Amino acid sequence: MRRRWTGGVTSEHARAYVHAGVATTLAAVRDPLAGADRRPSTTITFEEGVDPDDRRSHRSHRVVPDLVAVELQLEWRSDVVSGPLDAPTLTATRWQKVWGTSAISLLEGPIVCRQVAPSVTLLEIQYHLDALAQGYETIEAYLSGYYDSILALVRGEPLPPQE
């Protein structure tokens, strides 16, 4: 589902299935490299446990060289909503830009992993973006690459290359 909100925020909502349990899918969702810009020119670093009250939090710092370098930090927080910690049936993740370039005024979204069968997870992702010269194509390219990376991780395969 696509939506442009008043003020210029572009939003995409996506749903997909992953043939793995919720715990395995969440581990892939949370892997800092799954959603990262891994092109050779990009610099990315990670810090785990950025929130002492949230055992499943991390921050990524990205520098993307261009005509003007784009630098930003994203924070991710995840938790189990339903089920035991080692075998959840429902999880929630929230990610958002917390620092960086003014060319991106909003970059955020929630991710839900929901068990629909013992080894099948429904992945629900929202992506909200307000940035210069960015739109649906940017979001759809990101979500496709992120989903491909999640699938590779749950299958134990290497992450797909990025161009």
C-alpha positions, 0 to 999 in steps of 0.5 A: 500500500502506498500513501503520501501524507500531508507535508510530503511524507511517503509511506509504504506498507509491505507484507511477505512470508518467511519460511522460518520461525519467528525467532529466526526471522527476528534475528535476520530482521535485526541483523545490522547488515540485512538492512544496511547499504552495503555498496563498496563506497558506503561506510557503516558501523554498528553498536549493540545495546544502545538502550540499557533498558532494551536488550535488543537494541542497536545503532547503525552509523552510515556515511554514503559518499555522493556529491555531498556526503550523506551521514546518518544514524538509525536506532533499532529496538525489538522485543517479544510481544507474545510467547517465550523469549526463545520461541516467540509467536509475535515480535515488534521492532521499531527503527528510526533515524536519530541523527544526521543529514537534514536532507532526510527529515524522516526515516522510520518504521515498524516491523512485525514478525507474526507466526502463522504456522510453526515454521512460517512467519508473516513479516509486516513492514512500514517505511516512512520517508521524507527526504529530498529527491526520494520517493516510492522507487527508493522505498521499494528498492530498499524493501526488496533488498531487505527482504532478499537479505532476510531470506538469505540469512534465514537460509544460512546463505551469504547476503546478496550483493548490492549495486 
